[in-house]
Amino acid sequence: MKMVVIGGSGLIGAKTVAILRAKGHEAVAASPRNGVDSVTGAGLNEALRGAQVVIDVSNAPSWAPDDVMAFFRASTTNLVKAEAAAGVQHHVALSVVGTDRMPDNGYFRAKVAQEKLIAESGVPYSIVRATQFLEFLGGIADAGMQDGKVHLSTGQFQPIAADDVAAFVAEAALDAPLNGIVDIAGPERAPLHRIVGQYLKAQGDAREIVVDPKATYFGGTIAEDSLVPTGVARRGSISLEQWLARAHA
């Protein structure tokens, strides 16, 4: 089966391509670096020719609210149009758990817009909403810096390893379209400040963490369950401790 992975050279995309190829499928890694640009539409028709499944794990180069909204609107509009023309039978998109519960976060608003375009496109689809990746814990700490200290929320957090994300995305692509959403998360849940604190300690990072219930998450206000599944969710198998051990190895 031919599957085109938009954003196929990125963190999740490259892992997804590898999984699908190992299973014997023709997985095409499509990204601007190899002439496929979903934002402009360049190369899309050629890349999607003969494809049964399109997997979109692309990400905006800028997370400024207007930029990220423009990216996901243009990219998704071009993708679903090209998919309809090519007769693609399944559109799989990677989104974010809680994206509809944090309206003051510009990135999450853009993902809501993306999901709406997919659902209304007429192309059968599956949306995989993931919690934050373990690989981004350092970036979360950096984003929380104020006056030389890391300010982090007490809200619940359940990060997932990129390897688990890619496995779930590949599985969704090989299954029948859901025409709906599935949540995926890591195996462990704890307050955000505690998980990031564990990560910083393991990295030998001595920055002080300030536990701040009012701390925002990339500009968004966090309630207790803003960043974690509130219903049924699939859980990955890689814990923070296991992931740290692999990273250090």
Steps between C-alpha positions, in 0.01 A plus 500: 500500500627847415497741794620858482629653822479880496778622726673167442847630582407632847514336843174304473492479122836326460410244768159437340653451156746247643222302672286486186792399277593225745145368458547484124312814393612766256541789741595829335661768718361825361636837612630825351853359501397251233274730302163447669360810668150467639476873576556610139369177349823446306559133421187376677315360200805305387575367850142385560457324167404139574495549877236330713591675826639843590648557845544862605753551779627834371560794729517876457847657490373792710268467799394864498117486512436651156779299338394165637136561408598595146721190473241244605219662303700514176666162542182311589292669231755405235536147635132407505450651154789298358380189682152526352649536151731201554232276650676468836298274728627603843640822647682458831598812693700547818346754736523590869310374806300786650522713188132596541543585871754783481356773274756760613786291359560602138649167398204308641254731321677422173475125563125538561472673163702222338279229650186678378632519143580127509161402639317706239715394204308189399818291508478213753724588791652415837632767737757385755526746789821457697616648826829690498810306398767408753747638248363851562536513879809720471310743281219519755752590769652767277157646424426528873808711576436821696773690681737206479256243639268246337136577579279196447136417557354248743272369224509132411741382232540167320777528240562231238816383324533574128553129433160423652337784305637371170381147579147621573493719187616209283239275659226754429612522137476123458155480662170608349420873525343599829332812367573617850769554762715274717707631793845360577716572805800378692474233772550739793302800623628759749504879546686685223755650738588159642563333164707788365687511830588132468624562148716797601651308790590209271664747260705654778315827444507698825240761404255566782137409437229730633171316547248752374131406459458809280789420266390479136588236243639670189262788570197289591328483837519150650221334695562176688420280199578729205792291372387144575229270365170527685345189348616178338857516373767266366814492714855466379744262668812717540528664841697815575761293683538261206517787253766678704705180520484457122590864441802481727608170345 
